[in-house]
Amino acid sequence: MKVMKKIMSVVLFVVSISIAAFSSTVSAAASVTEVDATQNMKAVYEKMLALENYHADIAINIQTSLMNVTVNNSSDIEVNPMRYKNDLQFAMMDTAHRSVKSNISQYMEQVDNQLISYTETDGKWVKQTLPYINKKNVPADDVATCMKLIKKAVVSGETDTEKVMTVTMDNKVLKEMTMDILKQSGKEYKDYIAFTETIFNSLGEISYIINVDKNTNMVTHLKVDLSDATQKSVLAILNQSAIPEKEKAQLKSLFSNAKVTMDCDYSNFNQVSPIEIPQEAKENALEQTANQPIVPSTI
């Protein structure tokens, strides 16, 4: 059971990193093709960054030698200040076809340079404080700054209504931006810096595929294969962890050939209803540090 809890901690880490890394690409991804980037990139980016709110349906699938995990998120997002409402459905099935399912509700709100998260599971609310960077921390040329995240972009397909593009991220720039967020988020996040450094130093290139509406220049769909990134980052973390060698070997074996994919559908641009955090959550939530994943008791 202890090993299973550690496995689920790693799985939930992968899920949280995936969502965090790509939730902002609804803006960044739309920037581009090698053909028309110089003419359209800035205008498209400025339009996406001007969004006040949107909806995202995010499906994450994780396949390992012992289990398959699916995580479906239905999220409403307000951009500035950041507010977030997410309904998460979690399902896990092992090789004997035994399954576990769980539902989690989550809200977030931006407070200065932090995100306050309220998560409900097993009938209880948990409060966590997460690092976040808001507009006052971003340089005036934030469009140009964000565009540096894109190393390469090519048109890989096209329909009557959409362009399909493959985008390769510049991990060096992504690392620098992530480290800046942590450094600006207060001394309590200094322990995350070495952890983040380990992850980024292990990663290779990450590419994703997007669909962009020709009429609106809005991103409607994003797909990314995070298998290689997951395998390398989990291995790097385990190599530096202090867990017993037997459990470490089990986790390495489990994730050495893991397949991780994420699909995002974006919609309801500037049409999301105002997000209100339940008063019950604010009044009754138990404090928990951000480095403790919230794992339902059914798992």
N, C-alpha and C positions, 0 to 999 in steps of 0.2 A: 504493500500500500504506500509506503514511504517513497519507493521508486516511482510509482504511478503519480504521486503528487508532484515529484520533481519533473517527471515527463510533462505533466500538464502545465507546470510553471514555465517550462521551455516553450511549449506550444502557445500559451497565452502571451509569452514574450514575443514570439514570432508574429502573432496576430496584431499585437499592439504596435510593434515596429512597422509592420506592413501598412496599417491604416494611417499611422502618423506620417510615414514617408510619402504616401501617395495621395492623401486627402487634399493636399495643396496643389497637386498636379492638374486638377480641374482648371487651374489658371495656367500653370507653366506649360502643360502639354500642348496647348492650343497654339503655341507660338510658331509655327513652323514647318516649312519644307525647305529643302535646299534650293528649290526653284524660286520661290517667292518670299523667302524669309526677309530679305532686305527691304521689300516693299510693304509687306503686310504684318510682319512680326510685332512691331511696336504698337500698332493700332489694335491688333487682336489682343495682345497682352493687357493693354490699358483697359479694354472693354471687360475682359475677364476679371481683372483686379477690381473693377468698379462694382462687381456684383455685391448686393447687400445680403442675399441669402440664396440657398439652393437645397435640393434634396439629393441624397446619394444612396443607392442600394449596392452594398459591397458584399461579395461572396468570396470567401477564402476556403480553399480546399487543401488539406494536408494529408498526404499518403505516406505511411511508413511501413516497415516490415511487420509491425505488431498491430497497427490500428489505422483507421481512416477517420479524419476529423473534418467536419464542415462547420463553418461559422458564417451565418448570414446576418448582415447588419442593415437596418433600415434607419437612415439618419437624416435629420433636418439640421441645417447649419446656418447660423447667422454669422456674418463675417466680422463686422466691426461695430461694437466690441464682440468678440467671439462668444457665441452661445451654441450649445450642441445638445441635441436630444437623439438618443440611439436606443433602438430595441434590438437586442441580439438574441439569436437562436443558435444554440450550440448542440452539436450531435457528434457522438463518438461511437464507432463500431470496431470491435476487435476481430481477429481472424476466426473466432468461433461464432461470429455474427451476433454476439451479445452487444447491446447498444445502451447508451446513456444519453439522455437529452436534458437540456436545461435552458431556461429563458432568463435573460438579464436585462434590466433597464438601467440606462445611464444618462446623466445630464452633466454638462460642463458649463462653466461661465468664466470669462476672463476677468481677473482682478489685477490691475497693473501688469506686471510681467510674469504672471502666473495663471495657470488654469486650475480652478477648483472643481474637482470631479466628485459626483455623488452617484454611487452605484448600488442598485438594489438586487440582492440575491438571497434566497432562503428567507424571504420576508424581512430582511434587515437592510438598512442603508449604511454604506461605508463612505467616508469622506477621505479624499486624497488630494494633495497639492502637487501639481506638475509644473515643470518649467515651460514657459511660453514666451515668444517674442512678439511684441505688438508694434504698431506703426511708429511710435516715438523712438523705438530702437533701430528702425530700418533706415538706411541712407535715403536721401531725397531721390536718388535715381534708382528706386527699388525695382523698376521694370528692368533696367539694364543689369542690376545685381542678380535678379532672379534668372534672367536669360543666360547667365553664365553657367547655370546648372545643366544646360543642354550642350553636350559635346558634339552630337551629330543627329541629324534628322533627315529621313528620306520618305518620299511618297511611295507606299507599298501597295496601294490599291485605290480604287475610286468607283463611286456609284453616281447615279443622277443627283443625289442629294448630299452625299458625304465624301470627304477625303479620308483615306486610311493611311496613317503615318506610323513609321517605326522610329522611336526616339531613344537615343543612348544618353544616359546621364553622365555628367562629369563628377565622379565620386570624390575627387579631391576638393572640388568646390563645395559639394554637399557636406563633406566632413568639416570644412572650415566654417560653414554657416551653422551647422549643428553645434560645434564647439563654442561658437560665439553665443548661441542661445544659452547654453549651459553656464558659461562664464558670467553672463549678464543676469542669471537667475538667482544669484545669492550663494553664499558660502555653503549652505546646506546641500548644494548639488555638486560640490567638488568631487565627491566619491564617484559620480557618474562619468567624470571626464576620462579616467583610465579605462573604464568599462567601454565607453563609446570609442575610444581610440583603438581598443582591441578589435571591435567589430569592424570598423572602417579599414583598418590595416589588413584585414583578412578578405575583404570583398574584392571581387573582380568587377568587370563592367556590368551594369544593369540596364537592360533595354525594355521598353514597353511599347505597346501598340495602342493607338488612339483613333477614334472616329470623330471627325469634326464636321458639324453641319455647315454646308457651303453658304447658306443664306445668313446665318447668325454668327458664324465663327465660334460657336459654343462647342465644347467637348461633350459628346453624348455617351461615349463608352471608352473605358480604359481596360486593357488586359496586360498582365505582367506575369512572367514566370520567375518566381523567387527561389527555385530549387537550389541552384548553385550558391546563391547568397546565403540561404538558410544553412546549408551543409557547412560552408566555410565559417560562418559566424558562430554557429553552435559549437563546432569543433574548437575554434579559438577560445571561446568562453570556457569550455570544459577543461581545456589544457591549463587554464589559469585558476580553476576553481579548487576549493578545498574539500570537496565531497569525497567519500571513500572511493578507492580505485575500482572496486567491483561495480559500484553504481555508475561511476564515470564510464567504464567500459560498456555497460549496458546502454547508456544514453548515446554514446558514440556509435555503437552498432545500430541503434534505432534510427538515428538521424543521418547516417552516412550516405544513404541513398534516398533520402526524403524528397518527395515531390510536393512543391508548394506553388499554387497558382492563385491569382486574385483577379476578379472581374468586377468592375465598377460601372454602374449606369447612373448618369447624372440627368436631373430633370428639375422642373418647377423653379426655373431661374427667376429670382425676385418674386416668387409667389408663395413662399413658405409662411405659414401662420406664425405669429409671435411665440417664442419659446418661453415658457414659464417653469421655473424649477419648483417642484412641489414643496410647500412649506414643511410638510412632514420630514422631508429629506434634510432640510436645513436645520430643523430643530432636534432631530433624533439620530442623525448619522454619527457613527463611531469613527474616530480618527484612526487612520492607518497610513504608514509611510508608503511613498510611491513605489518603492522597490519591492513591495510585497504584492504579487499578483493575487487577484480575487478569484478563488477557485470555489465553485459551488460545492456544497457538502455531498451532492449526489455523485460526484466524480471521485 
